[in-house]
Amino acid sequence: MSSQPISDWFVMISPPFSRFARAGVATAIIDGLFSSILSVVFYHSTVTRLFQGVASVLLGPDALGGGTRTAAIGLLMHVGVAFGWSAVFLLLVTTSAWIRRVLASPLGPIKVAAIYGPFVWMVMSLVVIPFLAHRPPSINFRWWVQFVGHAPCVGLPIVASISPVSSRRD
């Protein structure tokens, strides 16, 4: 460890950490609301069933009948994924001058969010979920709704929170 006092270290780490925390919380809430509204209003299901479905990726199909407990596990998984993808983007921003240049360009955060959000959905739906659930992806109308919805509901909160341009507020 360097000879800098711990308070100096905290000041250096605080802005990226606060952007990361803001991104994780914002994404968990915004994407959770997006998915919940889709489930209830358009798919005539329930929020409990939505998060039981998330839990079933790890716990198996029995999670769908697990009540509030498995819904809570699914909600925690959802929040963990939001923070995970926020961490990935923070790493990308801190290591890629090209991404920082795009972010600094006119409408840069929107451009990056339009790519990053659908990228997150593709990795999750085509790789992570099939690997964990041992079932192939199902690409249908709902898949495409999620694909499009991930730009404003996942990509934008992550990118807007973590973007170096947003760090001026810290």
N, C-alpha and C positions, 0 to 999 in steps of 0.2 A: 504494500500500500504506500502511496506517496506521503510526503510530509505535510500535505495540505490538511488543515483542520477539517473535521467532519462536516462542519457547517458549510464550507466551500464546496465540498463534494455534493452535499444535498442540494445546493443552489444549482449546480451543474446538471444533476439528474432530474430535478423537479420538473422543469418545463416538459421534457419528453414524457415523463411519467404522468403528468397531469393531462397531456394530450391523449396518451394511451388510455387512461382511465375514462376520460370524457368520451372517447371513441367507443370503448367497450360498453359503457352504460347507454349511450345514445343508440348504438346499433341494436343492443338487446331490446330496448324499449320500442324503437321504431319498427324493427323487423318483427318483433313479437306482436305489436298491434296490427301490422299489415297481415301477418299470417292468421291472427285471431279473427280479424274482420272477414278475410276470405273464407275461413272455416265456418263461421256462424252465418254470415249474410248470404254468401254465394254458394257454399257447399252444404248448407243446412246441417252442420255438425255442431260440436261444442268445443270450447277452449280446452276443457279437460281432455277430450278425445284427441285434440291436436297434440298436446304435450305428452299424452300417453303414447301416441304414435312416434314422437321423438324418442321417448324412452325405449320403445320397442326395438330401435336400431341396436341398442346394446343388450337389452334384457330379453329380447325375443318377443314373439307374438302374445305371450301371456300378459305382457305389460298393458295391453289394450283393455284388459279386464281388471287391472290392479287398483282402480280407484284413485283417490286423491294422492296417495303415496307415489304411485308411478307418474302421475301428472307432475308432481313436484320434482321428481328426478328428471323428467323431460325438460322442465323449465330450467333447472340448474344446468343441464346439458346445453340448452339453447344459449344461456348466458355465457357458459364456458366457450362455446364456439364463437360467439360474438367477440369475446376478448382474444381468442386465439387468432382470428383473422385480423383483428386490430394490431396484434403483435407482429404478424407477418407484414402488414403494411408499414408499420413503424420501422421495421428492419429494412424493407425495400427503400423507404425514403431516406434513411440514414446512410445507406450504402450505394445509392444510385444517383449520380449527378444528373443523368438523363431524366429521371422521374421528377427530380426537383425543378429542372428547367421546364418540363411540361406543366407542372403545377404552377409555376410562376407566369406562364403564358396567359393570354386572354382566355377566359373560361376554362383555365387549366384544371381546376378541381372537378368541374363537370365532365370534362373529357376523360380524366382518369377514372372517375366514378363510373362512367358509362362502360368502361372496360373491366374495372376491378370487381364491381358487383356481380355481373354475369359470370365472370371468371370464378368467383367464389361459388356460385350456384353450380357451375359445371363440375368443379372439383368435388364438391360435396355430393351432388346427385349422381355423377358418373363414376366416381372413384371411391370416396370415403364410405358413403352409405351402402353401396353394393358390397364392398369389401367386408364391412362390419355385419351387415344383415344377411349376407350370403344369398342375395337375390339380385337379378339383373335390374337395371334402371328401366323405368317405364316412361317413355317420352310421349306425352299426350298433351292435351290442351292445358291442363293444370301445370305441367312441367314448363310450358312456354310462358304462362302467366308469372310463374316464379322467376324465370329467366329475365323477363322484362322488369319485373318488380324489384329485383335485386340491385339494379342500378340506383334508383332513388332511395330504397329502404335499407340497403346494406352498404353499397359502395359510397354513396354520398355522405352518410354520417361518419364513416371511417375516414374517408379522404378529407372532408371538411374539418374534422377534429384534429387530424394528425398533420395535415399539410403544413410545411414551414411557414406559409403565409399566415396561418392561424396562430402560429407561435408568437406573433407580435403582440397578441393579447395577453400572453403569459408574463 
